[in-house]
Amino acid sequence: MERLLWCFLVLISFSSVSGQTDLHKKAFVFPKETENSYVSLKTQLRTPLKAFTVCLYFYTELARTHSYSIFSYATKQQPNEILIFWSKGKGYIFGVHGKQVLFQSPENTQAPTHICASWESTSGIAELWVNGKPRMRKSLEKGAILGTEASIILGQEQDAFAGGFDRNQCLVGDIGDVNMWDFVLSPEEINAVYLGSTLSPNVLNWQALNYEAKGEVFIKPQLW
């Protein structure tokens, strides 16, 4: 009987490690430049993506020194299935299905920044919102359908599925409140998210996150 109880407790312990975690008011911290520190986010998509919205906060001092990855979603067929990337001296690069558009923003202040990026296949319209304010809409990969077997990485940019990292493109700083929906949020909904609402994200949910951290990554209270 005691042995059965011990086995049961071990199983509970393992399930809690691999289960969902509420990271409300927490952030992942990447304290230094590396090519092997990252967070892998786990999700199970049942159908290919024909639209999405990703919202998150990040906080870094890198904007004036080099480019860095903010959000990297890769499939085995396409390492840049979804990419949100800061390009030094240019602005935000938003990539879908291997194609990219640039939202010019030559300066990025050294303060916590909230962004939302959305895209839909039917129109090909891509949107980027920075700190609750929209940039001009752009056309990107109309008609594309995005794969479901995904490697979603924070802290590094994937040049291959779950790998191909370059320390010169890593994020040094904090990232948090990462949420993703399989539809395009309205302007009112994006403003609500910026002001603190969650709106029940159905792809990635920061308050019920399944993740695996590798290398030198820490969880600390948010600074925003």
N, C-alpha and C positions, 0 to 999 in steps of 0.2 A: 504493500500500500504506500509506504513512504517513497519507494522508488518511482511508483507511478506519479505521485504528487510532484516529485523532483523533476521528472520528465515534462510534466504539464507546465511547471513554472519556467523551465528552460524554453519551451515552445512559445510561451507568452512573451518572454524576454526577446527572443529573436523576432517575433512578429512586431513588437513595438519599435525595434530598430529599423525595420524595413517598411514601416507603415507611414501614415501621413503625419506631418508636423505642422502645428500652428506657429507661424513665424511673425504674427502680429507684433508690430513695433520693434522687430528685429531686422538686422541687415547682415548680408555676407560681406566680410572684409577681406580684401586682397591686399596685404600690406606691402608687397614688393614685386618687382618685375621678375617673372619666371616664365618658363614654357611648360610647366607641369602642374600648376595650381589652377583648379577650375571647379565648377559645380555642374553636375549633370542633372537635369530635371527630367523626371519620368512622367509620362502620360500615355494613355491608351486611346488613340483615335480609331473609331470604328469605320469612318468614311473619309475619303480624301477631302482636303480643305479646298473650298471654293471661295472662302472669305475668312478674314480673321481680324482681330484687334489685339495688339500687345501693349500693355501699359506698365511702366516701371519708374522707379527713382534710381539715380546714380549720383555719386559725389566723388569727384577726382580733380587733381591739379594738372592732369596730363594735356589738357586741350592745346596749350601753346607749345608743347615740346614734341609730342608725336601722336600718331593715330592710334586708335584702340577700338576693340570690339565691345559692343554693348549687349547684343543678343544674337546668338548663332543657332540656327535650326537647319540641320543637314539631313539628307536622306542618302542612301547608298548610290542613288543615281545622280544626285545633285548636292554638292557640299554647301552651296549657298541657296538653299531652297527658300529660307527667310534670313535676311541679314540686316541688322541695324548697327551702323559703324560710324564712328567719328573720324573724319579725314582732316588732319591738321591743315589749317589755312583755307579750307574749303567749306566744310559743314558736315551735315548728316547724310550718309549714304544709306539708302533704303533699297534692299535687294529682294527680289521675288523670282524664284525659278531660274536663277543664274543671271538675270538682267538687273540693272541698277539705275536708280535716278538719284540726283543730288539735290538736297534741300540746302541751299546756300546759307551759311551762318558762320562767317569768318571768326567770330568771337564766341567763346563759350565761357561764361563766368565761372570762377572757382567757388561755386555754391551748389547745394543740392539741386538737381534738375529733374523735373518730371517730364516724361515723354510718353506719347501714345502714337502708335503707328498702325494704320489699318489699310486693308486692300480687299477688293472684291473682283472675282473673275469676270462677272458678266459685263462690267463696264471697263475694267482695267484701271479704275481710279485708285490712286494711292494717296493717303493723307498722312501728314505728320503734325502733331500738336506738341508744342514745347511750353511747359509751365502754363497749361491751359489755353494757349493761344495757337490758332491754326496757321500753318504755312500754306502757300498756294498749292492746290491740288495738282497732281501730275498723272500722266498715263504710264502704266507699267504692266506688261504681260497680260493683256486682255485674253481671256479664254483659257488661261493656264489652270491646271489642277495640281495641287500640291500633295506629296506623298504622306502616308500615315506612319510608316516605320521611321521614326525620327530620332536623331540625337540632338538634344537641346542643351546648349552649353552657355554658361555665364563665365566671364573672365578670360575667355580665349576665343579666337576666330578659327573655325574649322576649314582647313583646305582639303580635308578628307573626312569621311564618316567617322566621327568620334576621335579625330586626331588631326595631324598635320598642323600642329600649333607653332606659332612664331612669337617669341618673347617680345619682339618689337611691336606686336599688335595686341598684347595683353592689356587688361584693365588693372590699374593700380588705384585702389580706392574702395568705396562702398557701393553696394547695389541691393535694392530691396523692393518690396511691394510689387513683385513681378506677377502679373495676372494676364491671362490670355483667354479670349473668347473665339468661337468659330463663326462669328458674324461681325459685321461692322457696327460699332457703337455710334449712336447719333451724337451730334454736337452737345446736346443737353446731357447725355449719359457720360461723355468724356469729361465735361465740366464737373459732373457729380463725382466721378472717380478722382479727378484732380483735387477736389475738396474733401476727399476721404471716404467716399462710398466704395463698396466692392462690387455690387451688382451681380453677384453669383457667377463668377467666371467658371466656364465649363471645360476648359482645356488645361489651364494652369491656375491654381488657386493658392495664393500666398498663405492663406490661413488653413490650408489642408494640403501641404506640399509634400510630394514624394521626391526625394533628391538624394544624391550621393556626392559628397565633397572629397576632392583629391588634392594632395599637396598642402600648401600653407594657406588655408582658408579658415577664417574664424567667424563665429556668430556673435554679434554685439548689439547693444541697443541702437536704434536709429538715431541719427543726428539731425533729422528733419522733422 
